[in-house]
Amino acid sequence: MVILGILGGMGPMATCQFFKYIIELTDAKNDQDHLHIIIDNNVNIPDRTEYILGRGEDPRIEMVKSVVKLEAMGADYIAIPCNTAHYFYAHLVKYTRATILNMIEETALFLKKKEDEKKDFLLLSTEGTYKSAIYQETFKSFGLNIIEPNKEDKKIIMEWIYKIKASDFDIGLEEFESLVTRCIGGENIPIIAGCTELSLLVDKLDIKRKYYDPMIILAKKCVELKKSK
């Protein structure tokens, strides 16, 4: 049986939602039809964005601890439901024989197949994810293009993310739509909810625009692991 490890805690609510997505996406008639999942909700991992922006502690030590722990507990695959954390992907794979799934690559691969006519995507994410360029570089390798908000709107998105981490969802649809319109106007460009806190937000808002949630895409990939065995 495949055992999936989840490197969580970035943040805890997003980790919970990711687990919920996997359960909901699994075609199960009983308990035994679900994936065997081990979750390390490691809240000791320092803020990824703060480190990437040169203001915080290195999160890699705690992330490596979780990766090693999950493998020791039997994980064959490891999923990381945090977009910004994928900046450290190449470092983490050195410390485990388990296969670490790459949410950014899975998203690019999914969109390449799903949106054959679309090349441009608006990325809403943390400032750390923008600065790391993990989406820009990965999408470019798939022939896709990332559109970024301006500096001021990036700060607004970051404020939303930290509010959601504090369980404050006082962000309205009108505010969300206003920011997106400033970025892409009336163009029919799909949105990528490139932060797991933003995944929680778009899940609550009745968004009419087309958007994609990397956390759901990764959850679908995890469900496929069981089907392949």
Secondary structure, DSSP 4 states (H G I P E B T S, - for coil): --EEEEEE-SSHHHHHHHHHHHHHHS--SSGGGS-EEEEEE-TTSPPHHHHHTTSS---HHHHHHHHHHHHHTT-SEEE---SGGGGGHHHHGGG-SSEEP-HHHHHHHHHHHH-TT--EEEEEE-HHHHHHTHHHHHHHHTT-EEE---HHHHHHHHHHHHHHHTT-----HHHHHHHHHHHHTT----EEEESHHHHHHHHHS---S-EE-HHHHHHHHHHHHHHT-
